[in-house]
Amino acid sequence: MILAGDIGGTSTRIGVFETAGSRLTPVVEEVYSSREHAGLDQIVRKFVSTHSLSITCASFGVAGPVRNGRSETPNLPWVVDARALAAELGIEGVGLINDLEANAYGIAALEARDFIVLNQGAADAVGNAAIISAGTGLGEAGMYWDGKQHRPFASEGGHADFSPRNELETELLSYMLTKIARVSYERVLSGPGLYNIYRFLRDTGRGSEPAWLTIELAKGDRSAAISQAALAGKSELCSQALDMFVGFYGAEAGNMALRYLAIGGVYIGGGIAPKIIEKLRGPVFMEAFVAKGRLRPLLEGIPVRVILNDKTALLGAARFATL
């Protein structure tokens, strides 16, 4: 049996799978709050003690850079070490990969119903692919096409420098630089990033914050409060913030397509995208995606799909364990 995990800044999903050929069959699964635990080893210990299963191999996708089987997670105060996890499980070795790399591996296990198409793309769209995922942070990964199949590779592109495209976004960058020393794309394209955009618009006088929204924001999940108010048409300020966010999503997805020459497709993952799918289906996302000057025709031919299955990274971690 395969033990697999998807470790994010908010939640950690652990599951056990059986294999029959290339097919993965889920046996049991649990979801834990990442911040309520001191580390992944604590969660694994709790999971294994709860479920009496014979584990033969294990693999985990973690939100952070992985070097030599070890990751210091940027959005959690954790150190994840493959050798320590192997000792905890009493097995020979443990696979440890970036969570977006795990998502990329998981795409091959999905079905047509697990996607919503934003851009059909060209009929002969075969080649490299890419995945971008906004959630607690911003993850990016590539998939090299070797002529027969996609081979995923990790990236930390979400931490690359944010680059504004117009005067309003230049103002946002200047505003952000008064708060932090360096502005990466993750600072505007993530759950916390949506709140950063909203705060900029509010603080620069582009809308007022009603009392009911102040109460909602104080409850904790500020990005959810903003997106829900925007989608419900309850706040023009929130709508402006979400539109900017969607524009950043499309622009950076298009940047990835250019960097990796991802003519085989770009996938939108993460927990935010399915919740704002009606906005992503609107004109803002795709116009930002294709607005690359002379290379616009190339971008228009690239398929773009939103992943709906929230277990993609878990399936990918399990698939990686079988390789």
C-alpha positions as CSV (number, residue, x, y, z in Angstrom):
1,M,0.0,0.0,0.0
2,I,1.1,3.5,-0.8
3,L,1.0,6.3,1.7
4,A,0.8,9.7,0.1
5,G,0.5,13.3,1.3
6,D,-0.3,16.8,0.0
7,I,1.2,19.3,2.4
8,G,0.0,22.9,2.1
9,G,0.3,26.0,4.2
10,T,-3.3,25.6,5.3
11,S,-4.2,21.9,5.2
12,T,-2.3,18.6,5.0
13,R,-4.1,15.7,3.2
14,I,-2.9,12.2,3.9
15,G,-4.2,9.1,2.0
16,V,-3.5,5.5,1.4
17,F,-3.8,3.9,-2.0
18,E,-3.8,0.4,-3.4
19,T,-2.5,-0.2,-7.0
20,A,-3.8,-2.3,-9.8
21,G,-1.5,-1.8,-12.8
22,S,-1.4,2.0,-13.3
23,R,-4.7,2.5,-11.4
24,L,-4.8,4.0,-7.9
25,T,-7.6,3.0,-5.6
26,P,-8.1,5.1,-2.4
27,V,-8.3,3.1,0.8
28,V,-8.6,5.8,3.5
29,E,-7.9,9.6,3.7
30,E,-7.7,12.3,6.3
31,V,-7.3,16.1,6.2
32,Y,-5.5,17.9,9.0
33,S,-4.9,21.6,9.8
34,S,-1.3,22.2,9.1
35,R,-0.8,25.0,11.5
36,E,-2.2,23.0,14.4
37,H,0.7,20.6,14.2
38,A,4.4,21.0,14.8
39,G,5.4,19.1,11.7
40,L,4.6,16.5,9.1
41,D,6.1,13.7,11.2
42,Q,3.5,14.4,13.9
43,I,0.6,14.2,11.4
44,V,2.0,11.0,9.9
45,R,2.4,9.5,13.3
46,K,-1.2,10.3,14.2
47,F,-2.5,9.0,10.8
48,V,-0.6,5.7,11.1
49,S,-1.7,5.1,14.7
50,T,-5.3,5.7,13.7
51,H,-5.3,3.3,10.7
52,S,-3.7,-0.1,11.0
53,L,-2.3,-0.5,7.5
54,S,0.8,-2.1,6.1
55,I,2.7,0.7,4.2
56,T,5.1,-0.5,1.5
57,C,6.1,2.9,0.1
58,A,5.4,6.6,0.6
59,S,5.6,10.0,-1.1
60,F,4.7,13.5,-0.2
61,G,4.2,16.7,-2.1
62,V,5.2,19.8,0.0
63,A,4.6,23.5,-0.6
64,G,8.1,24.6,-0.8
65,P,11.5,24.0,-2.5
66,V,12.9,20.5,-2.0
67,R,16.6,19.9,-1.9
68,N,18.3,16.6,-1.2
69,G,15.1,15.1,0.3
70,R,14.6,18.1,2.6
71,S,12.3,21.1,2.6
72,E,12.0,24.2,4.8
73,T,8.5,25.3,4.0
74,P,8.1,29.0,3.4
75,N,4.5,29.2,4.6
76,L,4.9,27.0,7.6
77,P,7.5,26.8,10.4
78,W,8.3,23.2,9.4
79,V,11.3,21.2,8.2
80,V,10.2,18.2,6.2
81,D,12.9,15.5,5.9
82,A,12.5,12.4,3.8
83,R,14.9,10.3,5.8
84,A,13.2,11.2,9.1
85,L,9.8,10.3,7.6
86,A,11.2,6.9,6.3
87,A,12.5,6.1,9.8
88,E,9.1,7.1,11.3
89,L,7.3,4.8,8.9
90,G,9.9,2.0,9.1
91,I,10.4,1.8,5.3
92,E,13.5,2.0,3.2
93,G,12.8,5.4,1.6
94,V,10.3,8.2,1.1
95,G,9.7,10.3,-1.9
96,L,9.6,14.1,-1.3
97,I,8.7,16.5,-4.1
98,N,7.3,20.0,-4.5
99,D,3.5,20.1,-4.2
100,L,3.0,21.6,-7.7
101,E,5.2,18.9,-9.1
102,A,2.9,16.5,-7.4
103,N,-0.1,18.3,-9.0
104,A,1.6,17.9,-12.4
105,Y,2.0,14.1,-11.8
106,G,-1.6,13.9,-10.7
107,I,-3.0,15.5,-13.9
108,A,-2.5,12.2,-15.7
109,A,-4.8,10.4,-13.2
110,L,-7.7,12.8,-13.9
111,E,-10.7,12.5,-16.2
112,A,-12.5,15.0,-18.4
113,R,-15.0,15.8,-15.7
114,D,-12.2,17.1,-13.5
115,F,-11.6,20.1,-15.7
116,I,-13.3,23.2,-16.9
117,V,-12.0,24.6,-20.2
118,L,-11.3,28.3,-20.4
119,N,-9.6,28.1,-23.8
120,Q,-9.9,25.2,-26.2
121,G,-6.7,26.0,-28.0
122,A,-5.4,24.6,-31.2
123,A,-6.4,21.1,-32.3
124,D,-2.7,20.1,-32.6
125,A,-1.7,21.5,-29.2
126,V,1.0,19.0,-28.2
127,G,4.2,19.9,-26.3
128,N,5.4,21.2,-23.0
129,A,2.7,22.1,-20.4
130,A,2.6,24.1,-17.2
131,I,0.5,24.4,-14.0
132,I,-0.1,27.4,-11.8
133,S,-1.9,27.3,-8.5
134,A,-2.9,30.2,-6.2
135,G,-3.8,29.3,-2.7
136,T,-2.1,30.0,0.6
137,G,0.9,30.8,-1.6
138,L,1.6,30.7,-5.4
139,G,2.9,27.5,-6.9
140,E,4.2,26.9,-10.4
141,A,5.6,23.8,-12.2
142,G,6.4,22.7,-15.7
143,M,5.9,19.5,-17.7
144,Y,8.5,18.7,-20.3
145,W,7.1,16.8,-23.3
146,D,9.7,14.1,-24.2
147,G,7.8,13.0,-27.4
148,K,5.7,10.4,-25.6
149,Q,4.7,11.8,-22.2
150,H,5.0,14.7,-19.9
151,R,7.7,14.7,-17.3
152,P,7.0,17.2,-14.5
153,F,9.6,19.4,-12.9
154,A,9.5,21.8,-9.9
155,S,9.7,25.5,-10.0
156,E,9.6,28.4,-7.5
157,G,8.4,30.9,-10.0
158,G,5.7,32.2,-7.7
159,H,8.5,33.9,-5.8
160,A,9.8,35.7,-8.9
161,D,9.5,39.5,-9.0
162,F,6.1,41.0,-9.5
163,S,6.1,43.2,-12.6
164,P,3.2,45.8,-13.1
165,R,1.6,46.1,-16.5
166,N,-0.1,49.6,-16.2
167,E,-0.3,52.7,-14.0
168,L,-2.7,51.2,-11.5
169,E,-0.5,48.1,-11.0
170,T,2.6,50.4,-10.7
171,E,0.8,52.2,-7.9
172,L,0.1,48.8,-6.2
173,L,3.8,47.9,-6.4
174,S,4.7,51.3,-4.8
175,Y,2.1,50.7,-2.1
176,M,3.4,47.2,-1.4
177,L,7.0,48.4,-1.2
178,T,6.0,50.6,1.8
179,K,4.9,47.4,3.6
180,I,7.6,44.9,2.6
181,A,11.1,45.1,1.1
182,R,10.4,42.9,-1.9
183,V,7.3,42.2,-3.8
184,S,7.0,38.8,-5.5
185,Y,4.1,37.6,-7.6
186,E,2.9,35.5,-4.6
187,R,2.3,38.8,-2.7
188,V,-0.5,39.7,-5.1
189,L,-1.6,36.2,-6.5
190,S,-2.6,34.1,-3.5
191,G,-5.2,34.2,-0.7
192,P,-3.2,36.8,1.2
193,G,-2.4,38.5,-2.1
194,L,-6.1,39.2,-2.7
195,Y,-6.3,41.0,0.6
196,N,-3.2,43.0,-0.3
197,I,-4.9,44.1,-3.5
198,Y,-8.1,45.0,-1.6
199,R,-6.2,46.9,1.1
200,F,-4.4,48.9,-1.6
201,L,-7.6,49.9,-3.3
202,R,-9.2,50.8,0.0
203,D,-6.3,52.8,1.4
204,T,-5.8,54.8,-1.8
205,G,-9.4,55.9,-1.8
206,R,-10.8,53.8,-4.6
207,G,-13.8,52.6,-2.5
208,S,-15.2,52.6,1.0
209,E,-15.4,49.6,3.3
210,P,-18.9,49.2,4.8
211,A,-19.3,48.2,8.5
212,W,-20.6,44.7,7.7
213,L,-17.5,44.0,5.6
214,T,-15.2,45.2,8.4
215,I,-16.9,42.6,10.6
216,E,-16.5,39.9,8.0
217,L,-12.8,40.7,7.5
218,A,-12.2,40.5,11.2
219,K,-13.4,36.9,11.4
220,G,-10.2,35.6,9.9
221,D,-10.5,34.4,6.3
222,R,-10.2,37.8,4.6
223,S,-9.7,36.5,1.1
224,A,-12.8,34.4,1.3
225,A,-14.8,37.4,2.6
226,I,-13.6,39.6,-0.3
227,S,-14.2,37.0,-3.0
228,Q,-17.7,36.1,-1.7
229,A,-18.7,39.8,-1.4
230,A,-17.4,40.4,-5.0
231,L,-19.2,37.3,-6.5
232,A,-22.5,38.3,-4.7
233,G,-22.3,41.8,-6.0
234,K,-22.3,43.2,-2.5
235,S,-19.2,45.4,-2.7
236,E,-17.8,47.4,-5.6
237,L,-14.5,47.6,-3.8
238,C,-14.3,43.8,-3.5
239,S,-15.3,43.4,-7.1
240,Q,-12.4,45.7,-8.2
241,A,-10.0,43.7,-6.0
242,L,-11.1,40.4,-7.5
243,D,-10.9,41.7,-11.0
244,M,-7.3,42.8,-10.4
245,F,-6.6,39.4,-8.9
246,V,-8.0,37.5,-11.9
247,G,-6.0,39.7,-14.2
248,F,-2.8,38.9,-12.4
249,Y,-3.8,35.2,-12.6
250,G,-4.2,35.3,-16.3
251,A,-1.1,37.4,-16.9
252,E,1.2,35.2,-14.8
253,A,-0.3,32.0,-16.4
254,G,0.6,33.6,-19.8
255,N,4.1,34.4,-18.5
256,M,4.5,30.7,-17.6
257,A,3.3,29.6,-21.0
258,L,6.0,31.8,-22.6
259,R,8.8,30.7,-20.2
260,Y,8.1,27.0,-20.7
261,L,6.8,27.3,-24.3
262,A,3.8,25.4,-22.9
263,I,1.9,24.9,-26.1
264,G,0.6,21.6,-24.8
265,G,-1.6,23.4,-22.2
266,V,-1.7,25.5,-19.1
267,Y,-3.5,24.1,-16.0
268,I,-5.0,26.3,-13.3
269,G,-4.9,24.5,-9.9
270,G,-5.3,25.3,-6.3
271,G,-8.3,25.9,-4.0
272,I,-9.2,29.4,-5.1
273,A,-9.8,28.8,-8.8
274,P,-12.9,26.6,-8.5
275,K,-14.5,29.0,-6.1
276,I,-14.2,32.0,-8.5
277,I,-14.8,30.0,-11.7
278,E,-17.4,32.4,-13.0
279,K,-14.8,35.2,-12.9
280,L,-12.2,33.0,-14.6
281,R,-14.7,32.3,-17.3
282,G,-15.2,36.0,-17.9
283,P,-13.0,38.1,-20.3
284,V,-10.5,39.4,-17.8
285,F,-8.5,36.2,-17.3
286,M,-8.0,35.1,-20.9
287,E,-7.4,38.7,-22.2
288,A,-4.5,39.0,-19.6
289,F,-3.3,35.5,-20.7
290,V,-3.0,36.3,-24.4
291,A,-2.0,40.0,-24.1
292,K,1.7,39.3,-25.0
293,G,2.2,41.6,-27.9
294,R,3.5,39.9,-31.0
295,L,3.2,36.4,-29.4
296,R,-0.6,36.8,-28.9
297,P,-1.4,34.2,-31.6
298,L,0.8,31.7,-29.9
299,L,-1.0,32.2,-26.6
300,E,-4.4,32.0,-28.3
301,G,-3.6,28.5,-29.5
302,I,-2.8,27.1,-26.0
303,P,-5.4,25.1,-24.2
304,V,-6.2,26.4,-20.7
305,R,-8.1,24.3,-18.1
306,V,-9.1,24.7,-14.5
307,I,-8.6,21.7,-12.3
308,L,-11.7,20.9,-10.2
309,N,-10.4,17.8,-8.4
310,D,-8.9,18.9,-5.0
311,K,-7.1,15.6,-4.7
312,T,-4.9,16.1,-7.7
313,A,-1.7,16.6,-5.7
314,L,-2.5,13.6,-3.5
315,L,-3.0,11.4,-6.5
316,G,0.3,12.8,-8.0
317,A,2.3,12.1,-4.8
318,A,0.9,8.5,-4.9
319,R,1.8,8.2,-8.6
320,F,5.3,9.4,-8.0
321,A,5.8,6.7,-5.3
322,T,5.1,4.1,-8.0
323,L,7.8,5.4,-10.5
